[in-house]
Amino acid sequence: MNRDEQSQQTLQFVRQLAEQALSRSAGAPLVGGNQVSLLYDSAENFPAWEKSIASSQDSVFIEMYIFANDQFGLKIRDILIERAKQGIQVCLLYDWLGSWRAHLSSFFKPLLEAGAEVRAYHPPSLSAGLALLGRNHRKMIIVDRRELFVSGLCVSQSWQGQPDKGLAPWRDTGLALRGPLLA
């Protein structure tokens, strides 16, 4: 057996092991064709989000703990408004407590006026009781049902750091996912 045949057999064996492990742990078959890209910190995540949202052709779905009424938050909001006005489906779910300042300053009103669907997760109410303490810390963006961004970063310039106050950028690795897994 030559070296190429050995390599091919080894690759097949490793793939079989991976399929078995995934099937046992997740109850799902291994599906090929997916792509994963690592995005380091806000320096890589934020430009990737902006570019993807700005080039959306069908839809943008965002679930975010904090949407801040600051320079970066306004930039993303303006891109979303422009996309909504172009007929792109824009849906935003934000956590009311995480985004209370933006909520109270009517930050989301221009999005609604542009035709976006905007909802608050767990807004305060007298009937909420202890449910008010439940928060939505998810942070994900799905563009055109073809690209998914997941990270610990929120839509706020705070994650970029504030050198004038001695604050370094927030350290977080995000993922950009593409392929059949979005189905």
N, C-alpha and C positions, 0 to 999 in steps of 0.2 A: 504494500500500500504506500502511495507516495504522500508527500507532505500536504498537498492540497486536499486529498481525500480524507486524511486524518483531521485536518482543520474543519472540513465540512461535517464529518461525523461528530466531532466535539461540539460544533455549533448546534447541530440537531439535538444532541443530548442535553445541552444547556437549555435550549428552548423547551424541550419536554419537561425538564425540571421546573422551569419558570411557569409553564402552563399549569402544572400540577399544584405548585405552591399558590398561585393566584386563585385557582379554582377552589382549593381547600380554604384559603383565608377569606376570600371575598365572595365565594359562591358564583363567580363570574368567569367566563372564558377569557383567555388572552386575546386581545384584538389588536391587530397590527395597524399601521398607518398613522399613529399618533405622534405628535412632536411636542417636546417640552423644552422650553428655554428658561434658563435662570436669569433673573433680573435683580441686580444688586442695588439696594438702597433706592432712595428717591431719584438719584441721578440717572438711573436706568429705567425704573418703573414709570415715573411721571411722563417722560417723553414718549414711551411706548404707549401709554394710555391715551395721551393726546393724539398721537398719530393715528391710532386705530379708531378712536371715536370720530375724529375729523374725516376719516375716509369711509365711514360706515355707509352702507348702501341699503340696508333693510331695517336694522333694529339695534338699539343699545339698551341693555338691561343692567342697572347698577343697584347693588345692595351694599350700603355703606354705613358704618357706625357714625363717623363724623364727616359732615360736609361743612366746611368752614367758610364764613363770609370774609375771606381774605384774598390776597392776590391770586393764589393758585386755585382756590375754590371758585372765584369769579371767572377765571380763565376756562375751567372745565364747564362751568354753567353756561358761559357764552357759546362754547362749542356745541353743547347739547341744545341750546336754543336754536342755533343755526341749523342743526340737523333736523330738529323737530319742524322748523319752518319749511324745510325741504321735503317733508313728508315721511321722514324716517321715524319709525316707532321708537319713542324714548320713554322708558319706564324707570322710575327711581324710587327705591325704598330706603328711607333713612331712619336711623334710630332717633326718636324724639329727644331722649335725654342727651345722647352724644352730640346732637346737632341743635340743641335748644336755642343757642344764640342765633344761628342761621334762621331757624324757624320763627323766632320772635321778631327778627329784623325783616321779615317778608322776603328772604333770600330766594325762596322757591316760587314766589308769585310769577315772575317773568317766565319761568319754565311752564307753568300751568297755562299762562296766556299764549304761549307758543304752541300749545297742543300736547305737551308732555303729560304723562300720567305720573303723579307724585303722591306718595303715601308715607305717612309717619308710622313707625312701629312703636306701639305702646305709648300713645299720647296720654297725658294725665286725664284721669276721669275719677269721679267719685265712686264709681262701681268697680274700679280696678283692684282695690285692696292690695294684697301683696304681689299681685301680678305686675304692678308698676315697677317692682324691683327687677323683673326679668328684662334683660336687654338683648339687643341683636348686635353682636360684635362682628358679624360677618363683613368681609370686605372683598367683593368680587365685582368684576365688570365682564359682561358677555357682549361681544360685538358681532352682529350679523349671524349669530348662532354658529360662528366658525372659529372664534378666538375668545379664550377665557383667561382673565387675569385674576390671580389670587395672591394676596399678601397680607401683611399686618399693617400696611400703610393705609392712611385715610386721605381723603381729599382735603388737604390743608397744608399750607406752606410751613407749618410747624415741623413737619417731617423732613424738611430741607435743612433744618437747623437755623440758628440765629447767631452767627459769628459775633455780631456786635454785643450780644449778651453772654458770650462765652459758651454757647450751646452748639454742640456738634450735630450733624445730621443724624436723624433716627436710623439706627442700624436694623435693616430688615431685608431678607431675601424673598423675592416674589417669583411667581411662575407665570409664564405665558404658555397656554396649552392650546393645541390645534389638532383637529382630526376627528375621527368617529366618536371619541369619548364625549363630545359635546351633544351628540344626538340623544 
